[in-house]
């Protein structure tokens, strides 16, 4: 049913307009009486309960940052079966992001190119919504992904991140420093270890007791991936998220002229699967067992989630395949994971 709807209706809409339409439906699903009714159909099996970051997750599978930029749809995403929702990226200063069009489908590759540019209503507005959401009896684990405000110079980035952290850390279950989006000028340069150390140390202090993670790019050389992972441990972070979108266009099925015409932006979806898995394994090999590693990039099926868990991920996130798989994507993954756990006799797939 969803495949027909996507092929004949949603795929004909501008991708950003289609996303806004989907978010309106998801927000509706998060309201009563719909939310508890839908959740009965989608709730993960108790066998999938996962402990990480000192928190209890109903499932190891959640929504990556970028889908719910302003913390407006987390309750609806919970109703659809996701174990956690990472909202954002939010910035200290509200911003419109890059000019439209800025979101593009590569259907043949089951991929998306975006250059959204952290469009959001600001960390203060997100904090207000999260504060209200936390009062609900049933809700997902809530992560908040923070980035640099576009109008702030790179030299002042640390103070800008700290301002966001101070606003959202008290209402977040965990916090993520995003220094890896390709769509904010100068941002990826903050991944250099000598620059990243003081930034992470300052945000870690501002986050107080809220677990802090850092999200990295897949385009880093292997030695830099390992160096950042070791740095995160050294600074005292709770974990690392691997990976963000890629600027590479290698191996795409879509013809090169079409891809080039889309312009700059981060590529997500199936083409990122192999590199994301490589980076996960690199990180897991150099961090201690208690350090949380979250894997995201190219996750489409329960088999992909199992593969990430087997490779050492504590949690797994998805986003792009949600656009192609439809609203019951999380439910289908959770059910397959639960069947796998039952067959193997383990508490988790």
N, C-alpha and C positions, 0 to 999 in steps of 0.2 A: 504493500500500500504506500509506504513512505517513498519507495523507489520511484513509483509512478508519479507521486506528487512532486518529488524533486525534479524528475525529468521533464515534466510537462508544465510545471508552475514555478517552483522556486528557482530553478536554474535559469529561468527567463528574467528574473528580477535582478536588479543591481545587487551584488552580494551584501553590501552594507545595509541596504533597505531590507533585504531578506532577513538579515541578522536582527534588525530592530523589530521586525514582525515576530520573529521567533521569541525574542526576549519579552515581548508583550504577552505572548501565550504562556511562557515560563513563569512570568510574574503572577499571572492569574492562577496557575497551578499551585503557587505558593500560598494562596489565601484559603481561608476556611469557607466552606467545608471541603473544598477540593483537595487540599494538601494531605490530610490524613487518609482520604479515600484512595488517592493515587499511590501514596506510600505503601498501603497494604498490598498493592500489586507489584511493587518494585523493591521493597525492603530486602537488603542482602541477608543471606543466611547467617545465623550466629557463628557458623564455622569460619566466616571471613573476618571476624573481628581481629583488628591489628593494633598492636601497641607500638607507638613511635613518638618521639619528641616528648615523652612523658604524658601523652594523650592517648585516648582510646578512639579508634576509627572503626566505623561499622563495616567498612570494606577498605582494602588497600588502594582502591581505584577512585580517583577524584578528577575534578575539572582543573585544568591548568589556567594560569593567569591569562588575561586577554579576552576571555569569553564574557565575563561579568565585570566590566571595568569599574563600575560605580557601586558595587554591592547592592544591586537592585533585584537580582534574580536568584540569590543563594537559596532561599526557602523553596523555590520551585525546582531548582536543581537537586536539592535534597529529596524532594518528593519523587523525582525521577530515578533515584537510586544511587547517586554519587555519595561516596563516603566522606569526601571533603571538597570544599570549594575554595580555590585561591582567587580572591578578587583583586582587581587592579589590572594594570599598573596604575597606582595613584601617585600624584605629585603634590608637593606642598602648595603650589600655586595652580589654581584651575587653568586648563588650557584646552583649546579646540583641536589641537593636533594638526596634522598636515592637510593640505587641500584635497578635496575629493576630485576624482575617484582615487581610492587608496586601499582598496581590498579587491582581490582578483582570484577567481577560481581557475585551477588547472585540472579540469575534470578527468582527463585521460591519465593524469598522474595521481589522482586522489590527493591533490595538494592545494595550497593556498599561498598567494603572495600578498603580504600586507606591508604598508608603510603608514600605519595609523598615526604614529607619533604621540603615543600616550594621551589621547583625547580622554579627558575625565573632568569631573566637577570639583576635584580637589580632595585632599586628605581629610579636611574637616567635615565635608559633606559625607564622605564614606564612613567616617567615624560615627556620625549621627545615625546612619542607617544600621551599622553594625551593632551599635548600642541597643537599638530597638530589637534587632534580630536575636541578640543574646538573651533577651527576656523570654523567648519562646521555649517551651518545654522540650520540643523536638527540633533539632537543627543539626546541620553538618558541622564538622570541625572547620573553623574559618581561618584561612591564611590571608594575609594582606601583602601584596607585592608593591614595593615602593620604588620609584625612579626619580631621576633628576628633572626638575622643571626646566623647560626649554629656554626660558628667558634668563636663567641663572648661568653664569660663566662656569666652565669646568673647574676653575680655580676655587670657586665657592661651593662646589658640589657637596662637600662633607656637611656644611651647615644646612644645606637644603635637605639632604637625606635625614639629618637629625631632626629637623622641623617636622617632617612627615612622620618619622618614628614616634616622636613625642605625642602626636595626635592619635595615631592608630594602634600603637602597641598595647595600650590599656584595654582595647576592645577586640584584639586579635588573639587567636589561639597560637598562631606562630606568625613570624614576620620574615619577609624575603627582600634582600637587597638586589635589585635588578641593575646590573652594570653591563648587560649583554645584548640589549636590543640594538639592532642596526639602524633604527629610525630616528634617533636623537643624536645630532652632531656631537662628536667627541665622547660619547658615552662609553663605547667599547674600549677606549684608551684607559679608562679607569680600572680595567682588569689587570694592568701591569702591577706586579706584586708590590713594588715600591710605592705606588699610588694607592693600591687597594688596602694595604695594611692599616694606615691611619683612618681611612674611611670606615672600614669594618669595625675597628676598635671603638670609634666614636659612636657609631650606630648601636653597637653591642651595649655600650653603657646606657644610651638613651632607651633601649628596649627593655632594660631592667630584667625582670623575670620572664619576659616573653621569649620563647625560643627563637633564635635568629639563624637564618640560612642565607646563602648567596647563590644566585643563579648565573651560570656561565654559558658562553657561546660554544657551539660545536666546531667553530672554525679555528679555535686555538690549536697550536701545535701540541703534541702529546706531552712534551716536557713542561709546557706552561699549564696545562690541565693539572698535572701532578703537583706543580708548585703552588697553584691556587688551593688545591685540596689540602695540602700540608699547611698552608697559611691559615685556612679556615679552622683547622684543628688547633693550631698554635694560638690563634686569637681567642679561642673559646666558643666558636660558633657551634650550634647544635646540629647543623647539617649543610648540605649542598644540593642544588637542583641542577641536573644535567639532562637536557640542554634547552637553550632558547632556539629561535629560528636561525637559519643559515643564509649567508649571502651567496653561497655556491648555487650554480644552476647545472651542475654536472649530472649526466645520466637521465635527463628528463625525456619523456616520450613526446610531449608537446613540442612542435617544431620550433627551432631556435628563433626564427623571425617573430613569431607570436610572443615568445617569452621576452625577447629583447624589447618589443613594443610596450610591454607592461611597465618597464622601467625598474627603478631600484625598489628594494624592500626585502623583508625577511621571508624566506620560503619555509613552510611547515607542511607536515603531512607525511605520506608514505616514503618519499625520497629521503627523508631524514633518518629513517629507521636504523640503517646500518651504522652510521656515525654516532648516533645517540647511544646505541648499545655499546660501541667501542669506548666512548667516553665514560659511560657507567662503569665498565670493567676497569678502566684506568683509575678512576676515583676510588672504587671499592678496594683496589689493591694497595692503596697507600694510606687509608684512613682506618682508625680502630673500629671494632665491631659495633660499639655503641653510638658511633657517629651516623646520623641519619642521611641516607642517600635517596633522593627522589628522582626517578627516571621519567623523562617526557621527551617525545619526539618520534613520530611515526608509529604510534600505538594505535592499532585498528581493531584487534580481536583479543579474546581471552587468551589465545596462544601467545600473543605478544606480551600481555601482562604477565603470564606465567614465566616467559623467557626472561623478563626483566627481574622478577622476583628471584628466579634461580640464579641470575647473574649478580645478585647482591643488593638489589633495590629494596628499601623498606616500604616505600610507597611508589605508586605509578600514577601518572596523570595523562590525560588526553584532552584534545580540543578539536583539531581539524577533522578527524573522522566523525565527530558528532554531527558535522554539517552534512556528511554523506550517508551516515548510518541512521540518523533520525532519533526521535525522542526516547526510544526504548533501548538505546545503545548500552547504557550503563546496566540496565536490568539484564540484558542478554549476556554481558560480560560477567556479571556477578553470578548468574545462574550456572554458566559454564565453569567458572572457578569453583563454585560450591560442589558441583558434580565431580570435578577433578579431586577436590579435597576428600570427598566421600570415598572415591575409589582408592585413593592412596592411604586413607586412614589418618591423614594429618589434619591439624587444626586449620591450616590455610593452604591454598593451592600452591 
